[in-house]
Amino acid sequence: MLHKRLLPMALFLLAVLLSAYISPKLGLEQSKTAWGIPGSTLNGGMIGRTLLRSGEALDMSVSATPDVSDVKWTLDGRIVGISNAIHLLHLRDGEYFLRLTYRDFQDRIYGSTALIRVLDPDIYAMQTASLQAAISMLLWEEDSQIYLPAILR
């Protein structure tokens, strides 16, 4: 009768020991993240416009709390700022890759990338007008011909 009680207890202890032995090897990245050890870069965020007319300034800021550190903005691999916000003038027409990296108060690393497009004013007007036309066509109802003006702002 005693062995019927000991067998489940022994199997349970064996499962606990195996779990303790196996889990650190399999869950190394998860355990690092759980303890706040920087593993890979987490998704961060930035706020600002990424489609600009020629001559407009690129204004971007970190979308996290103000207590971030080691902020670094790079534009096509070149460091352009180390504060929570950047203001860049005189970008030529073309496409640029903007990369933001920063650390939070728990020393976790965040990063974000955006494609910045600087367009000639005529091309900019044409692309934004076609976008607004596509949106208005989606919002147009054939039966009642009601247009939703709140979206067009």
Buried (B, 14 or more C-beta within 10 A) or exposed (E): EEEEEEEEEEEEEEEEEEEEEEEEEEEEEEEEBEEEEBBEEEEBEBEBEBBBBBEBEBBBBBBBEEEBEEBBBBBEEEEBBEEBBBEBEEBEBEEBEBBBBBBBEEEBBBBBEBEBBBBEEEEBEEEEEEEEEEEBEEBEEEEEEEEEEEEEE
